[in-house]
Amino acid sequence: KIAAKKQPTAPSLASASASASTAAPAPAPAATRPTSASASASSPATSPAPPPAPIAGGPSTPALRAFTPRVERSTDYFDMVELRPGYHGVIATRAILAGTLIWSEVALFTTEIGTMWTDPSFQIRKEVKPLLEVVARCAEENKGKTGAAMYPPEARAALDRLTALKANDDLKNVWSKSVMDRIMALQDVHRQRPGVGEVVVVDGLQSEAGSALNGAEGEFKGMKKSSTGEKRAQVKLIDLGVTKALKLENLKTAGGVYRTNSFGATNTKGVPVGCLFEVLSRFNHACFDAANVAKSTRVNEEGEHVADVVTLSDVAEGEELTICYLGDDERVLDTAQRRDYLNMKYKFECDCAKCRPEHEAEGHALAQCGAGK
């Protein structure tokens, strides 16, 4: 999230690290999904009226140039809209009854996150060992507690970093360049410092010259002081063959994308897994009963993890579709604790109906909450 040099208990800690996310969870440019059981992709339709305010969350950026929300994908039930550069939302394009299956998709990527507790080659790594020690110490100090109380912020931060490292290792094995491009098009709200030699993607540059580099892949070479004394990341751009000095907030990493967008599931062996879903990651967050859709996961005959998205309540045309990123452990948190947790994990201030005072929530059509994955 080992003063006591004790192996952490795999089942409980693994479940915490693989709990359901993104958006901001899941945010960023999208591509087409491979399958849909109940919603067929079609050519983009007319954009619905934009929400009254931008979605919160994500790395700080300079003042944005004028931006018109645009539809990136249309289905039978909703439009996926880029609300501001790199940040998305899902808007109903028709009235939908509660209990309707509105979307199904196969995971772009799945990793057995639970194996980070059993893989010796992972555990002995220099950057991993101190994180395991933090988790073990916090587990010992909070023995006997239940739910979220077992994992204070320090432990959760260590668990998140361990998860990112494990996912980054596994993402190196993605064989398809096109699939990896679609994964790296998802948002990374963490913008963590990469490891030397790690592949990164440039994102969020706002100047005319800089914006031409957005989406470019590069290799992180380390940090170096600029002429102003500010440390900048040295990134060798793979296609251009030149090295650029960039801020960390303008670099996406595979581990950061995974942490922002992953949803927890269990494979056929009962092992916790983390999945990246391209469209599901664009649903913004609302807490528990404030959300109007929920997902379930299953394994199909080909052994692929599939997410099914079903409406929890009747939805009006033009209403934003939102999903809860929190797990059952977080149900015990009060509003302030819940917002702090979401800010730590997904870098946004939750403003859903459950988090706002009741009188402010009335008549508010859009959730206005989440990392717009």
Order of alpha helices (4+ residues) and beta strands (2+ residues): alpha-beta-beta-beta-beta-beta-alpha-alpha-alpha-alpha-beta-alpha-beta-beta-beta-beta-alpha-beta-beta-beta-beta-beta-beta-alpha-alpha
